[in-house]
Amino acid sequence: MKKELAAFPRLSAHIDGLRQRYRDVRALEGQLAGIRAGGGTLYSHAVPRMYPYLEDQLQSLSALARSSLGAQTGQLHGQKVAQAAAEHIAYIITLRAYKPGPDQDYGLHNPQEWKAAVDRYEALGRAIMQTLESRNDAATALVYSILNNTTFAASDTN
């Protein structure tokens, strides 16, 4: 993808920034899911395994952003952006509401660390959503949808 973006340095920088933020978001999802589950290596191993899929998504975003289709605006794109933003907020609300159940006597959940991780997750989500200036276009809608294509649910009941 680097070769394809050589003529588009600003887009290349956006994609690189998004890649890192998406990876950080997925790592936090794994960390939070691991805490809810009481630990286990599944959560730390699953995150890097999703990177090839993320690269495919970023490749699609890169192609869309370089085409006239990516800049197309419209009501449908605006609805997709608004829906994705609402889904992201709902995910964060669910994370914030988590409290270990009485049968979860493991010591991994520290309320202050949990809050800090969720705050970081929320800040990363905001940074991702602001990357392409939220123009209600096709490329922005894809940026938002990749954010909501989570590796782990926000709760164990999903």
C-alpha positions as CSV (number, residue, x, y, z in Angstrom):
1,M,0.0,0.0,0.0
2,K,2.9,2.4,0.6
3,K,3.8,2.3,-3.1
4,E,0.2,3.1,-4.1
5,L,0.2,6.1,-1.7
6,A,3.6,7.5,-2.6
7,A,1.9,10.2,-4.7
8,F,-0.6,11.0,-1.8
9,P,1.6,11.9,1.2
10,R,-1.3,13.5,3.2
11,L,-3.5,10.4,2.7
12,S,-0.6,8.1,3.5
13,A,0.0,9.9,6.8
14,H,-3.8,9.6,7.5
15,I,-3.7,5.9,6.8
16,D,-0.6,5.4,8.9
17,G,-2.2,7.3,11.8
18,L,-5.5,5.3,11.4
19,R,-3.6,2.0,11.4
20,Q,-1.9,2.8,14.7
21,R,-5.1,4.1,16.3
22,Y,-7.2,1.1,15.1
23,R,-4.5,-1.3,16.5
24,D,-4.5,0.6,19.8
25,V,-8.3,0.4,19.9
26,R,-8.2,-3.4,19.2
27,A,-5.6,-3.9,21.9
28,L,-7.7,-2.1,24.4
29,E,-10.7,-4.2,23.4
30,G,-8.6,-7.3,24.1
31,Q,-7.4,-6.0,27.4
32,L,-10.9,-5.1,28.5
33,A,-12.4,-8.4,27.4
34,G,-9.6,-10.3,29.1
35,I,-10.3,-8.4,32.4
36,R,-14.0,-9.3,32.1
37,A,-13.2,-12.9,31.5
38,G,-10.7,-13.2,34.3
39,G,-7.6,-13.4,32.1
40,G,-6.4,-15.9,29.5
41,T,-4.2,-15.7,26.5
42,L,-7.1,-15.8,24.0
43,Y,-7.5,-12.0,24.3
44,S,-3.8,-11.1,23.7
45,H,-3.4,-13.6,20.8
46,A,-6.6,-12.6,19.0
47,V,-5.6,-8.9,18.5
48,P,-2.6,-9.4,16.2
49,R,-4.5,-12.1,14.3
50,M,-7.0,-9.5,13.2
51,Y,-4.3,-7.2,11.7
52,P,-4.4,-8.8,8.2
53,Y,-8.1,-8.1,8.1
54,L,-7.5,-4.5,9.3
55,E,-4.9,-4.1,6.4
56,D,-7.6,-5.2,3.9
57,Q,-9.9,-2.6,5.4
58,L,-7.3,0.1,5.2
59,Q,-6.5,-0.9,1.6
60,S,-10.2,-0.4,0.7
61,L,-10.2,2.9,2.5
62,S,-7.1,4.0,0.7
63,A,-8.6,3.1,-2.7
64,L,-12.0,4.8,-1.8
65,A,-10.3,8.0,-0.5
66,R,-8.3,8.2,-3.8
67,S,-11.3,7.9,-6.0
68,S,-14.1,10.3,-6.7
69,L,-16.5,7.8,-5.0
70,G,-14.8,8.4,-1.6
71,A,-15.6,12.1,-1.7
72,Q,-19.3,11.6,-2.6
73,T,-21.5,13.1,0.0
74,G,-25.1,12.4,0.6
75,Q,-27.9,11.6,3.0
76,L,-27.1,7.9,3.1
77,H,-23.4,8.5,4.0
78,G,-24.5,11.0,6.6
79,Q,-26.9,8.5,8.1
80,K,-24.1,5.8,8.1
81,V,-21.7,8.2,9.9
82,A,-24.3,9.2,12.5
83,Q,-25.3,5.5,13.0
84,A,-21.7,4.5,13.5
85,A,-21.0,7.4,15.9
86,A,-24.1,6.3,17.9
87,E,-22.9,2.7,17.9
88,H,-19.5,3.7,19.1
89,I,-21.0,5.8,21.9
90,A,-23.2,2.8,22.9
91,Y,-20.2,0.5,23.0
92,I,-18.4,3.0,25.4
93,I,-21.5,3.3,27.6
94,T,-21.6,-0.5,27.9
95,L,-17.9,-0.6,28.8
96,R,-18.4,2.1,31.4
97,A,-21.3,0.2,33.0
98,Y,-19.3,-3.0,33.5
99,K,-19.0,-4.2,37.1
100,P,-17.7,-7.7,38.0
101,G,-20.5,-10.0,39.2
102,P,-20.5,-11.6,42.6
103,D,-19.2,-14.9,41.1
104,Q,-16.2,-13.1,39.6
105,D,-13.8,-13.1,42.5
106,Y,-10.6,-12.7,40.4
107,G,-8.5,-9.7,41.0
108,L,-7.9,-8.4,37.5
109,H,-10.6,-5.7,37.7
110,N,-9.3,-2.5,39.1
111,P,-12.0,0.3,38.8
112,Q,-9.4,3.1,38.3
113,E,-7.5,1.1,35.6
114,W,-10.8,0.1,33.9
115,K,-11.9,3.7,33.8
116,A,-8.5,4.8,32.4
117,A,-8.6,2.1,29.7
118,V,-12.2,3.1,28.7
119,D,-11.2,6.8,28.7
120,R,-8.3,5.9,26.4
121,Y,-10.6,3.9,24.2
122,E,-13.0,6.8,23.9
123,A,-10.2,9.2,23.1
124,L,-8.9,7.0,20.4
125,G,-12.3,6.6,18.9
126,R,-12.7,10.4,18.8
127,A,-9.3,10.7,17.1
128,I,-10.2,8.1,14.5
129,M,-13.5,9.8,13.8
130,Q,-11.8,13.2,13.3
131,T,-9.1,11.9,10.9
132,L,-11.0,12.6,7.7
133,E,-12.8,15.7,9.1
134,S,-16.2,13.9,9.2
135,R,-17.5,15.2,5.9
136,N,-20.4,12.8,5.7
137,D,-18.8,11.2,2.6
138,A,-18.2,7.6,1.7
139,A,-14.6,7.5,2.9
140,T,-15.6,9.0,6.3
141,A,-18.4,6.4,6.6
142,L,-15.9,3.6,6.0
143,V,-13.5,5.1,8.7
144,Y,-16.4,5.0,11.2
145,S,-17.5,1.5,10.2
146,I,-14.0,0.1,10.6
147,L,-13.9,1.5,14.2
148,N,-17.1,-0.3,15.0
149,N,-16.0,-3.6,13.5
150,T,-14.8,-4.7,17.0
151,T,-12.8,-7.8,17.8
152,F,-14.6,-8.2,21.2
153,A,-18.0,-7.2,22.3
154,A,-18.4,-4.5,25.0
155,S,-20.1,-7.0,27.3
156,D,-20.3,-10.8,27.8
157,T,-24.0,-10.8,27.0
158,N,-23.7,-9.8,23.4
